[in-house]
């Protein structure tokens, strides 16, 4: 098994060395048309813990493409007490490299069971003269979240 992996690595290295700078650029994970690395174009997020209780705080860590300047994370598990809306969205500001994090409270009134967490990366531009806001969707992602029933023992 190791010999097969070694042969594949040697063949890839030989191809990079013999074909020139274009292949070397592709091997580093960069496109030919611009110099932005591929990892800066990816959309990903993580919710931890993955199986929280009701009335817990979860942490959302995310990465959006560099052209996005804002992210929106929403789920049916984020509903607020007394709110008639069953789906709540939370905004997350992004750093210059596209990373963001936010703590979100799982509602005590969220129904236990499976929920879906959806993330949208957007570019928001505001016209200063008119005050109009334009939102352009860059990318989106979704992931599962399982909410467990509230237990008072989780605090002791």
Secondary structure as a PSIPRED ss2 file (coil, helix, strand):
# PSIPRED VFORMAT (PSIPRED V4.0)

   1 X C   1.000  0.000  0.000
   2 X H   0.000  1.000  0.000
   3 X H   0.000  1.000  0.000
   4 X H   0.000  1.000  0.000
   5 X H   0.000  1.000  0.000
   6 X H   0.000  1.000  0.000
   7 X H   0.000  1.000  0.000
   8 X H   0.000  1.000  0.000
   9 X H   0.000  1.000  0.000
  10 X H   0.000  1.000  0.000
  11 X H   0.000  1.000  0.000
  12 X H   0.000  1.000  0.000
  13 X H   0.000  1.000  0.000
  14 X H   0.000  1.000  0.000
  15 X H   0.000  1.000  0.000
  16 X H   0.000  1.000  0.000
  17 X H   0.000  1.000  0.000
  18 X H   0.000  1.000  0.000
  19 X H   0.000  1.000  0.000
  20 X C   1.000  0.000  0.000
  21 X H   0.000  1.000  0.000
  22 X H   0.000  1.000  0.000
  23 X H   0.000  1.000  0.000
  24 X H   0.000  1.000  0.000
  25 X H   0.000  1.000  0.000
  26 X H   0.000  1.000  0.000
  27 X H   0.000  1.000  0.000
  28 X C   1.000  0.000  0.000
  29 X C   1.000  0.000  0.000
  30 X E   0.000  0.000  1.000
  31 X C   1.000  0.000  0.000
  32 X C   1.000  0.000  0.000
  33 X C   1.000  0.000  0.000
  34 X C   1.000  0.000  0.000
  35 X C   1.000  0.000  0.000
  36 X C   1.000  0.000  0.000
  37 X E   0.000  0.000  1.000
  38 X H   0.000  1.000  0.000
  39 X H   0.000  1.000  0.000
  40 X H   0.000  1.000  0.000
  41 X H   0.000  1.000  0.000
  42 X C   1.000  0.000  0.000
  43 X C   1.000  0.000  0.000
  44 X E   0.000  0.000  1.000
  45 X E   0.000  0.000  1.000
  46 X E   0.000  0.000  1.000
  47 X E   0.000  0.000  1.000
  48 X E   0.000  0.000  1.000
  49 X C   1.000  0.000  0.000
  50 X C   1.000  0.000  0.000
  51 X C   1.000  0.000  0.000
  52 X C   1.000  0.000  0.000
  53 X E   0.000  0.000  1.000
  54 X C   1.000  0.000  0.000
  55 X C   1.000  0.000  0.000
  56 X C   1.000  0.000  0.000
  57 X E   0.000  0.000  1.000
  58 X E   0.000  0.000  1.000
  59 X E   0.000  0.000  1.000
  60 X E   0.000  0.000  1.000
  61 X E   0.000  0.000  1.000
  62 X E   0.000  0.000  1.000
  63 X E   0.000  0.000  1.000
  64 X C   1.000  0.000  0.000
  65 X C   1.000  0.000  0.000
  66 X C   1.000  0.000  0.000
  67 X C   1.000  0.000  0.000
  68 X C   1.000  0.000  0.000
  69 X C   1.000  0.000  0.000
  70 X E   0.000  0.000  1.000
  71 X E   0.000  0.000  1.000
  72 X E   0.000  0.000  1.000
  73 X E   0.000  0.000  1.000
  74 X E   0.000  0.000  1.000
  75 X E   0.000  0.000  1.000
  76 X H   0.000  1.000  0.000
  77 X H   0.000  1.000  0.000
  78 X H   0.000  1.000  0.000
  79 X C   1.000  0.000  0.000
  80 X C   1.000  0.000  0.000
  81 X C   1.000  0.000  0.000
  82 X C   1.000  0.000  0.000
  83 X C   1.000  0.000  0.000
  84 X C   1.000  0.000  0.000
  85 X C   1.000  0.000  0.000
  86 X C   1.000  0.000  0.000
  87 X C   1.000  0.000  0.000
  88 X E   0.000  0.000  1.000
  89 X E   0.000  0.000  1.000
  90 X E   0.000  0.000  1.000
  91 X E   0.000  0.000  1.000
  92 X E   0.000  0.000  1.000
  93 X E   0.000  0.000  1.000
  94 X C   1.000  0.000  0.000
  95 X C   1.000  0.000  0.000
  96 X C   1.000  0.000  0.000
  97 X C   1.000  0.000  0.000
  98 X C   1.000  0.000  0.000
  99 X E   0.000  0.000  1.000
 100 X E   0.000  0.000  1.000
 101 X E   0.000  0.000  1.000
 102 X E   0.000  0.000  1.000
 103 X E   0.000  0.000  1.000
 104 X E   0.000  0.000  1.000
 105 X E   0.000  0.000  1.000
 106 X C   1.000  0.000  0.000
 107 X C   1.000  0.000  0.000
 108 X C   1.000  0.000  0.000
 109 X C   1.000  0.000  0.000
 110 X C   1.000  0.000  0.000
 111 X C   1.000  0.000  0.000
 112 X C   1.000  0.000  0.000
 113 X E   0.000  0.000  1.000
 114 X E   0.000  0.000  1.000
 115 X E   0.000  0.000  1.000
 116 X E   0.000  0.000  1.000
 117 X E   0.000  0.000  1.000
 118 X E   0.000  0.000  1.000
 119 X E   0.000  0.000  1.000
 120 X E   0.000  0.000  1.000
 121 X E   0.000  0.000  1.000
 122 X E   0.000  0.000  1.000
 123 X E   0.000  0.000  1.000
 124 X E   0.000  0.000  1.000
 125 X E   0.000  0.000  1.000
 126 X E   0.000  0.000  1.000
 127 X C   1.000  0.000  0.000
 128 X C   1.000  0.000  0.000
 129 X C   1.000  0.000  0.000
 130 X C   1.000  0.000  0.000
 131 X C   1.000  0.000  0.000
 132 X C   1.000  0.000  0.000
 133 X E   0.000  0.000  1.000
 134 X E   0.000  0.000  1.000
 135 X E   0.000  0.000  1.000
 136 X E   0.000  0.000  1.000
 137 X E   0.000  0.000  1.000
 138 X E   0.000  0.000  1.000
 139 X E   0.000  0.000  1.000
 140 X E   0.000  0.000  1.000
 141 X E   0.000  0.000  1.000
 142 X E   0.000  0.000  1.000
 143 X E   0.000  0.000  1.000
 144 X E   0.000  0.000  1.000
 145 X E   0.000  0.000  1.000
 146 X E   0.000  0.000  1.000
 147 X E   0.000  0.000  1.000
 148 X E   0.000  0.000  1.000
 149 X C   1.000  0.000  0.000
 150 X C   1.000  0.000  0.000
 151 X C   1.000  0.000  0.000
 152 X H   0.000  1.000  0.000
 153 X H   0.000  1.000  0.000
 154 X H   0.000  1.000  0.000
 155 X H   0.000  1.000  0.000
 156 X C   1.000  0.000  0.000
